[in-house]
């Protein structure tokens, strides 16, 4: 997700990291199959993403743990 373009709809394939991080991401709505859009990047390497109608700020490590594919590739 860290290298995807801004405003492109993606689908979450998986989240890596320890169990605590994966549970936190799932609680925020970032689960396998969830549509997610990168809204803007931050200067520190993080980003704001949109998922399930909510905007969520993620730091660099959380963002790099998300693996996505283009929504068109899934359809």
N, C-alpha and C positions, 0 to 999 in steps of 0.2 A: 504494500500500500504506500510505502514511503516514496516510491518512484512513479506512481500513477499521476496522470494529469489532473489538474483542478477541474471541477464540474463534470467529470465523467462518472456515470453510474457504474458501480462495480458490484460484484456479489462476493461475499466473504466465503472463502473455502475453508480456512482454518486459522486458529490463533495459536501461536507457540508461546512458550514461557512456563513458569511454574504454575501450580494449581491455583494459587491465590490470584495471580494475574488473570488467568483464564476465567475464573469465577467472577472477578470484577468486571471484565469485559462482557461476559454473558449477562450480568446484572444490568449493564448499560444498554443491552439490546444487540450487542455485537456477537451474534451466534452464527454458526454455519448456515449458509443460504440467505442470510440477511442482506438486503440491498443497502449499499453504503456509498456515499458520495463525499469526496474530498472537497471541502468548501474553500479552505484557505490554508496556506502554510504559515508557520510562525518563524521568527528569526532564530530560535533555538533548535530548529530541526523537527519540531512537533507540527501538529496541524489541528484544524477544526474539521470534524466530519459530521455528516448528517446521516442519521439512522432512525427509522421509525418516527419521523417527524420531529426529532430532537437534534439539537446541535451539541456535540461533545468535543471538548478539547482533550487531545491526547499528547503525551510527551513523546520524545523521539523513540524511546525503548518500546512503548506500547504500540506506536505506529509501525515500527519495523517488525513487530511480532505478528502483524496481520497479513495474511496471504489472500489475495483477491484475484478475480478474473473479470474481464469485461462482461457487462450484462448481456451484450449481444452474443457472446460466445456461449452463454447458457441457454438462451432462447431457442 
